[in-house]
């Protein structure tokens, strides 16, 4: 995340209308952002879901990320 921000990752997935799971690891936390047709439809980190989870993940400035295409969310919270 030092070379690309979380916001940039979200925008890239939205612009490209991606479907899948973006997992972001920061320290000992793991956040999950699910995309359908380029839209975030579910987010989770710790005990947070939806917008609260997105806001927490957006504040992370360090960490690593992985995108898995065609992974569908277990539910919709955003």
N, C-alpha and C positions, 0 to 999 in steps of 0.2 A: 504494500500500500504506500510505500514511500515514493514510487514512480507514478502511480495513478490513484486518484481518490475514490472513495466509495461512491460518491455522487457521479463521477465519470463512468464507473462501471455500470451503474444503474442506467445512466443516459445511453450508453453504448448498447445495452441490452434492449432498451426501449426503442431506439432508432432502428435497430436491426430486427425488431419484432420477434425476439427470441422466446423460446419456451424451454424452461428448465429450472434448475436449482443453482443459485449462486451461494456458495458457502464461504464465509469470511471468518478467519480465525485471528483473534487478537488476544495476546497473552494467553490466559487459560479459558477464554470465552470463545464460543462458536455461534455465529449468527447465520441464519438461513433466510434467503430471499427467493421466493418462487415467482417465476414469470410465466404468463400466458399471453401469447400474441404481443409481447413487448410490455405488458403491464404487470406491475407488482401486484400479486393477488393474495400473498400470504407472507408474513415475516415473523420470525421468532428468534429470541435470544434470552437465555436464562428463563425467568418466569414471565417474560413479556411477550405479547403478540401484537400484530397489527401495527398501527402508527407508532406506538410507544417503542416497539422493537426497532422499527426503521430509524427513528430519531436517535436511539442509542448507538446503532451501528454506524450511522452517518458521522458520529463524533470520533470514530476510530481513525487514527492517522498512521498506525503501523499494523502490520500483520500480513497475512497471506490469503489468497483467494483461489477458488476452484469453481468452474462452471461445468455442470453436467447437463447436457442437452436432453430434451424430451422427458424430463422428470416432472410428474404432475404433483401438485400440492395435495396434501391429505385433507385440507380444508381451505376456505377463503376467509381472510380476516382483514383485508385491506382494500 
